[in-house]
Amino acid sequence: MKSLIVKYREMCLIFLLAFFIRIIFLVIFPPRPMTLDDATSWDAVAWNFLNGNGFTEIDGSPTSNRPPLYPMFLSAIYFLFGRNHFMVKIFQVLLGAVFCVTIFFLAKKIFGNKRIAFLSAVGCSLWPALIVYTGIIGSEILFTFLLILFLLILTKAYITNSTKHYLLGGIFLGLANLTRSTLVFYPLFLIIMIIFLEKRFKKILPMLMMFLTSLIFVLPWTIRNYNVFGRFLLVNTGAGELFWSGTYIPWDGICKHGRDEHFYQLFNHKNPVENEQKMFKEGIQNIRKNPAGFIKLSIKKFFRFWFKPIGQELTEKKYYTLGKLLYIPQIVLILLFLYGAIAFYTPSLLPIVTIFIYFGVMHNLITPLTRYRLPIEPLIIVFAIAGLSKLVISAQGGSASGGKNEN
């Protein structure tokens, strides 16, 4: 037993650090009100599912905007411990600690450097947003875990050309899409990047295989959506409203919770999927009517997405100066991340680099809420640590590649 602990001491330290930091946070800070975020909706869908009422909202209507995996995760905990939100947070603490260990493996696979991998995992263990969201009833932590695990498997598949790993990657991509639909079209985006940047055409077929495997896992939910709403809906609604809000100049690209008469006049269908489809059409019309305004708005949204700290607005409401100061570490983080991504880029990193481009492009079309950046925040930290390491070694007159072959 002792020899195993010595052999895996880095992983044990990372897990224990991440676990206890998050437990301390849950104990010391008051619980986040269920009325914030989407917690009430997630909780209701999970509870109704557990009680045999299907995937339905608090009013009993079938949910269109809550994918099934996180409610199933909640309902499993409710089945074992009752409707206990603190136990949900404990399980999310465990997930958070495990994905910090997964980050260690991913960073080691990317850089072949145990020091960078360890520091990256420690950075994720201590990063405030990743800690805070373990205490929120929402799909972010589960989705982040599945995303990191998927990218670890995909990176190995991309390097080794392993069919088994591409299929396994497709399974975890499908599970991620059943948690949040953000990644649905990522494989197609990656194929385009492979064609135009790397011209590694032999990679296209396994990518398509992975994409189709992910869709097989999503298909039963898509069929459920068609049976319930009578319209094609791959995973969930929500993207249409975010797209319309992100192109609507009077709202400055922000999705407002306080709707106005214009909103309700435009989107008054009883069927949520019909509203979703109309929102996409009206969003395109917004761009056509004012392309210059949309370009200007897109520049604003770019800086909001990448440089605005997660939770900054809530902090600023309570502590104005602290809220403003939060921009400093975020800006430093993004600059180090960019330096690390450029300095360490190799063709084998294309799947991970593509995830940044994909998130940037997709979220720049919609309302770019900063919490949507949370799933890739661990990856940003990884490259920022690598960039910082290279700067420190360069300042000392050494070579950043000197640690590449560390075990």
FENWOUR-V886277 format. One record per backbone hydrogen bond with DSSP energy under -1.0 kcal/mol. CO is the residue of the C=O (numbers start at 1). NH is the residue of the N-H. Records with the same first field share a line. If there is no record, write none. Layout:
CO: NH ; NH
This chain:
1: 5
2: 6
3: 7
4: 8
6: 9
8: 12
9: 13
10: 14
11: 15
12: 16
13: 17
14: 18
15: 19
16: 20
17: 21
18: 22
19: 23
20: 24
21: 25
22: 26
23: 27
24: 28
25: 29
33: 36
34: 40
36: 39
38: 42
39: 43
40: 44
41: 45
42: 46
43: 47
44: 48
45: 49
46: 50
47: 51
48: 53
49: 52
54: 56
55: 63
57: 60
61: 57
64: 237
68: 72
69: 73
70: 74
71: 75
72: 76
73: 77
74: 78
75: 79
76: 80
77: 81
78: 82
82: 84
84: 88
85: 89
86: 90
87: 91
88: 92
89: 93
90: 94
91: 95
92: 96
93: 97
94: 98
95: 99
96: 100
97: 101
98: 102
99: 103
100: 104
101: 105
102: 106
103: 107
104: 108
105: 109
106: 110
107: 111
108: 112
113: 117
114: 118
115: 119
116: 120
117: 121
118: 122
119: 123
120: 124
121: 125
122: 126
123: 127
127: 131
128: 132
129: 133
131: 134
132: 135
133: 136
136: 138
139: 143
140: 144
141: 145
142: 146
143: 147
144: 148
145: 149
146: 150
147: 151
148: 152
149: 153
150: 154
151: 155
152: 156
153: 157
154: 158
155: 159
156: 160
157: 161
162: 166
163: 167
164: 168
165: 169
166: 170
167: 171
168: 172
169: 173
170: 174
171: 175
172: 176
173: 177
174: 178
176: 179 ; 180
178: 69
181: 184
183: 186
185: 189
186: 190
187: 191
188: 192
189: 193
190: 194
191: 195
192: 196
193: 197
194: 199
199: 201
200: 203
201: 204
203: 207
204: 208
205: 209
206: 210
207: 211
208: 212
209: 213
210: 214
211: 215
212: 216
213: 217
214: 218
215: 219
218: 222
219: 223
220: 224
221: 225
222: 226
223: 227
224: 228
225: 229
226: 230
238: 242
239: 243
240: 244
241: 245
242: 246
244: 247
248: 251 ; 253
249: 252
251: 254
257: 259
260: 264
261: 265
262: 266
263: 267
271: 275
272: 276
273: 277
274: 278
275: 279
276: 280
277: 281
278: 282
279: 283
280: 284
281: 285
282: 286
283: 287
284: 288
285: 289
286: 290
290: 294
291: 295
292: 296
293: 297
294: 298
295: 299
296: 300
297: 301
298: 302
299: 303
300: 304
301: 305
302: 306
303: 307
304: 308
309: 312
311: 315
312: 316
313: 317
314: 318
315: 319
319: 323
320: 324
321: 325
322: 326
324: 327
325: 328
326: 330
327: 331
328: 332
329: 333
330: 334
331: 335
332: 336
333: 337
334: 338
335: 339
336: 340
337: 341
338: 342
339: 343
340: 344
346: 349
347: 350
349: 353
350: 354
351: 355
352: 356
353: 357
354: 358
355: 359
356: 360
357: 361
358: 362
359: 363
367: 369
369: 372
370: 373
373: 376
374: 377
376: 380
377: 381
378: 382
379: 383
380: 384
381: 385
382: 386
383: 387
384: 388
385: 389
386: 390
387: 391
388: 392
389: 393
390: 394
391: 395
392: 396
393: 398
394: 397
399: 402
401: 404
403: 406
